Amino acid sequence: MLIIAGTLDLAPENRAKLLEAAEPLMRASEAEEGCHTYRMTPDQLDAGRVRIFELWESEEAIAAHFGQPHMAEFGAAIGGLGVTGSDLTKYQIASSGPLR
């Protein structure tokens, strides 16, 4: 399993527009084979930040994801929203279990 986690930074006044554009992306991504979770959520303390969390089955599933039309559509939709940066990290999970 792989986790992708990080942030997108943008003009605070455009955060709601980015999240609106992200909804179809999240739904389509979670319908892809190998995607368990795909979320973009507003940061509670920083109005100019959106947090990203993804859970994937494999590298192959992630690679296929980047070729999907909904990825290009999302990129086009947020092109004018003043995204100033992103910071994403991919984590390989060796094992997992419930937190006790």
GROMACS elastic network, one bead per residue, 0.5 to 0.9 nm:
[ bonds ]
;  ai    aj funct       b0    kb
    1    55     6  0.70784   500
    1    56     6  0.57424   500
    1    58     6  0.60212   500
    1    59     6  0.87144   500
    1    91     6  0.85198   500
    1    92     6  0.62210   500
    1    93     6  0.53446   500
    1    94     6  0.74595   500
    1    95     6  0.83801   500
    2    54     6  0.80715   500
    2    55     6  0.57753   500
    2    56     6  0.50625   500
    2    57     6  0.63203   500
    2    58     6  0.64734   500
    2    59     6  0.76550   500
    2    90     6  0.67768   500
    2    91     6  0.55663   500
    2    93     6  0.57644   500
    3    53     6  0.71674   500
    3    54     6  0.55405   500
    3    56     6  0.63329   500
    3    89     6  0.80748   500
    3    90     6  0.56676   500
    3    91     6  0.50268   500
    3    92     6  0.65948   500
    3    93     6  0.73292   500
    4    52     6  0.75147   500
    4    53     6  0.58057   500
    4    55     6  0.65624   500
    4    56     6  0.80881   500
    4    88     6  0.65923   500
    4    89     6  0.55680   500
    4    91     6  0.62695   500
    4    92     6  0.89937   500
    5    51     6  0.75833   500
    5    52     6  0.53470   500
    5    54     6  0.63967   500
    5    55     6  0.88274   500
    5    87     6  0.83338   500
    5    88     6  0.55784   500
    5    89     6  0.55250   500
    5    90     6  0.66576   500
    5    91     6  0.80715   500
    6    50     6  0.85105   500
    6    51     6  0.58494   500
    6    52     6  0.51741   500
    6    53     6  0.68539   500
    6    86     6  0.74408   500
    6    87     6  0.52856   500
    6    89     6  0.61358   500
    6    90     6  0.88728   500
    7    40     6  0.87172   500
    7    43     6  0.88664   500
    7    49     6  0.65369   500
    7    50     6  0.55379   500
    7    52     6  0.56391   500
    7    53     6  0.88369   500
    7    85     6  0.82118   500
    7    86     6  0.55275   500
    7    87     6  0.52538   500
    7    88     6  0.63133   500
    8    48     6  0.83181   500
    8    49     6  0.56966   500
    8    50     6  0.51743   500
    8    51     6  0.65316   500
    8    52     6  0.75898   500
    8    83     6  0.70390   500
    8    84     6  0.77894   500
    8    85     6  0.58937   500
    8    87     6  0.66312   500
    8    88     6  0.83592   500
    9    12     6  0.84361   500
    9    15     6  0.87852   500
    9    48     6  0.55803   500
    9    50     6  0.64852   500
    9    51     6  0.89174   500
    9    82     6  0.84780   500
    9    83     6  0.57086   500
    9    84     6  0.55216   500
    9    85     6  0.51563   500
    9    86     6  0.60893   500
    9    87     6  0.86234   500
   10    13     6  0.84006   500
   10    14     6  0.69881   500
   10    15     6  0.68758   500
   10    18     6  0.89236   500
   10    47     6  0.87618   500
   10    48     6  0.51374   500
   10    49     6  0.63119   500
   10    50     6  0.82306   500
   10    81     6  0.70573   500
   10    82     6  0.53067   500
   10    84     6  0.52130   500
   10    85     6  0.71046   500
   11    14     6  0.55381   500
   11    15     6  0.68800   500
   11    47     6  0.82624   500
   11    48     6  0.54648   500
   11    49     6  0.83875   500
   11    81     6  0.71684   500
   11    82     6  0.55951   500
   11    83     6  0.67995   500
   11    84     6  0.76776   500
   12    15     6  0.53987   500
   12    16     6  0.83909   500
   12    46     6  0.83050   500
   12    47     6  0.50687   500
   12    49     6  0.74043   500
   13    16     6  0.73430   500
   13    17     6  0.83763   500
   13    47     6  0.80630   500
   13    48     6  0.76933   500
   13    81     6  0.89378   500
   14    17     6  0.52835   500
   14    18     6  0.63626   500
   14    19     6  0.88170   500
   14    48     6  0.80559   500
   14    81     6  0.58223   500
   14    82     6  0.74527   500
   14    83     6  0.88828   500
   15    18     6  0.51259   500
   15    19     6  0.62620   500
   15    20     6  0.86254   500
   15    42     6  0.76443   500
   15    47     6  0.72760   500
   15    48     6  0.64664   500
   15    49     6  0.73768   500
   15    50     6  0.73654   500
   15    81     6  0.81323   500
   16    19     6  0.51203   500
   16    20     6  0.61352   500
   16    21     6  0.86575   500
   16    42     6  0.84834   500
   17    20     6  0.50277   500
   17    21     6  0.62228   500
   17    22     6  0.85708   500
   17    78     6  0.81120   500
   17    81     6  0.77243   500
   18    21     6  0.50769   500
   18    22     6  0.61020   500
   18    23     6  0.89164   500
   18    50     6  0.86159   500
   18    74     6  0.89395   500
   18    77     6  0.80494   500
   18    78     6  0.62007   500
   18    81     6  0.71894   500
   19    23     6  0.64727   500
   19    40     6  0.70143   500
   19    41     6  0.72787   500
   19    42     6  0.77839   500
   19    50     6  0.80791   500
   20    23     6  0.55740   500
   20    24     6  0.80971   500
   21    24     6  0.66615   500
   21    25     6  0.73139   500
   21    73     6  0.89505   500
   21    74     6  0.64210   500
   21    77     6  0.64311   500
   21    78     6  0.71999   500
   22    25     6  0.50122   500
   22    26     6  0.60313   500
   22    27     6  0.86565   500
   22    39     6  0.85004   500
   22    40     6  0.69765   500
   22    74     6  0.67324   500
   22    77     6  0.89664   500
   22    78     6  0.89466   500
   23    26     6  0.51872   500
   23    27     6  0.63109   500
   23    28     6  0.86562   500
   23    39     6  0.86955   500
   23    40     6  0.83442   500
   24    27     6  0.51519   500
   24    28     6  0.60416   500
   24    29     6  0.83637   500
   24    70     6  0.76760   500
   24    74     6  0.83718   500
   25    28     6  0.52416   500
   25    29     6  0.58700   500
   25    30     6  0.84862   500
   25    38     6  0.86066   500
   25    70     6  0.57519   500
   25    71     6  0.68144   500
   25    73     6  0.82553   500
   25    74     6  0.65413   500
   26    29     6  0.51262   500
   26    30     6  0.61138   500
   26    31     6  0.86536   500
   26    37     6  0.84192   500
   26    38     6  0.55182   500
   26    39     6  0.61016   500
   26    40     6  0.76588   500
   27    30     6  0.53558   500
   27    31     6  0.64683   500
   27    38     6  0.79970   500
   28    31     6  0.51431   500
   28    32     6  0.66851   500
   28    70     6  0.69331   500
   29    32     6  0.52369   500
   29    33     6  0.86275   500
   29    35     6  0.67414   500
   29    36     6  0.89767   500
   29    37     6  0.82723   500
   29    38     6  0.65343   500
   29    65     6  0.72167   500
   29    68     6  0.86527   500
   29    70     6  0.78829   500
   29    71     6  0.85849   500
   30    33     6  0.79134   500
   30    34     6  0.83925   500
   30    35     6  0.53601   500
   30    36     6  0.62456   500
   30    37     6  0.60467   500
   30    38     6  0.60165   500
   31    34     6  0.86893   500
   31    35     6  0.71598   500
   31    36     6  0.86718   500
   32    35     6  0.57279   500
   32    36     6  0.86955   500
   32    61     6  0.80438   500
   32    64     6  0.88544   500
   32    65     6  0.74351   500
   33    36     6  0.85117   500
   33    57     6  0.84724   500
   33    61     6  0.67340   500
   34    55     6  0.86227   500
   34    56     6  0.56202   500
   34    58     6  0.67282   500
   34    60     6  0.84832   500
   34    61     6  0.53138   500
   34    62     6  0.79251   500
   35    38     6  0.72243   500
   35    54     6  0.77475   500
   35    55     6  0.61944   500
   35    57     6  0.63005   500
   35    58     6  0.86835   500
   35    61     6  0.71223   500
   35    62     6  0.80372   500
   35    65     6  0.87873   500
   36    54     6  0.75347   500
   36    55     6  0.53152   500
   36    56     6  0.57914   500
   36    57     6  0.73148   500
   37    53     6  0.73496   500
   37    54     6  0.51517   500
   37    56     6  0.72281   500
   38    52     6  0.76829   500
   38    53     6  0.59898   500
   38    55     6  0.66433   500
   38    56     6  0.86744   500
   39    51     6  0.79962   500
   39    52     6  0.57208   500
   39    53     6  0.52691   500
   39    54     6  0.62826   500
   40    50     6  0.63025   500
   40    51     6  0.54963   500
   40    53     6  0.66039   500
   40    54     6  0.87605   500
   41    44     6  0.89360   500
   41    49     6  0.88427   500
   41    50     6  0.55264   500
   41    51     6  0.52201   500
   41    52     6  0.66269   500
   41    53     6  0.85199   500
   42    45     6  0.87619   500
   42    46     6  0.81354   500
   42    47     6  0.74669   500
   42    48     6  0.85065   500
   42    49     6  0.64648   500
   42    51     6  0.60890   500
   43    46     6  0.54851   500
   43    47     6  0.66407   500
   43    48     6  0.79387   500
   43    49     6  0.56028   500
   43    50     6  0.54274   500
   43    51     6  0.60047   500
   44    47     6  0.72561   500
   44    49     6  0.87384   500
   45    49     6  0.85774   500
   46    49     6  0.55542   500
   46    50     6  0.83763   500
   47    50     6  0.81704   500
   52    88     6  0.79706   500
   56    59     6  0.77627   500
   56    61     6  0.68737   500
   56    62     6  0.68527   500
   57    60     6  0.83665   500
   57    61     6  0.66516   500
   57    62     6  0.82863   500
   58    61     6  0.52715   500
   58    62     6  0.66152   500
   58    63     6  0.87973   500
   59    62     6  0.51383   500
   59    63     6  0.61638   500
   59    64     6  0.86562   500
   60    63     6  0.50480   500
   60    64     6  0.61776   500
   60    65     6  0.85486   500
   61    64     6  0.51719   500
   61    65     6  0.61668   500
   62    66     6  0.66429   500
   63    66     6  0.55346   500
   63    67     6  0.71406   500
   64    67     6  0.54347   500
   64    68     6  0.68733   500
   65    68     6  0.53969   500
   65    69     6  0.89461   500
   65    70     6  0.89162   500
   65    71     6  0.75623   500
   66    69     6  0.84565   500
   66    70     6  0.89327   500
   66    71     6  0.63088   500
   66    72     6  0.83608   500
   67    70     6  0.86547   500
   67    71     6  0.71954   500
   67    72     6  0.80929   500
   68    71     6  0.56076   500
   68    72     6  0.71683   500
   69    72     6  0.52868   500
   69    73     6  0.62034   500
   69    74     6  0.86746   500
   70    74     6  0.60453   500
   70    75     6  0.85459   500
   71    74     6  0.52057   500
   71    75     6  0.62797   500
   71    76     6  0.87336   500
   72    75     6  0.50655   500
   72    76     6  0.62170   500
   72    77     6  0.85703   500
   73    76     6  0.51815   500
   73    77     6  0.61050   500
   73    78     6  0.87808   500
   74    78     6  0.62690   500
   74    79     6  0.85292   500
   75    78     6  0.54639   500
   75    79     6  0.60968   500
   76    79     6  0.51940   500
   76    80     6  0.82511   500
   77    80     6  0.74623   500
   77    81     6  0.82532   500
   78    81     6  0.52372   500
   78    82     6  0.79280   500
   78    83     6  0.76440   500
   79    82     6  0.73542   500
   79    83     6  0.76889   500
   80    83     6  0.78818   500
   83    86     6  0.79801   500
   93    96     6  0.71810   500
   96    99     6  0.89854   500
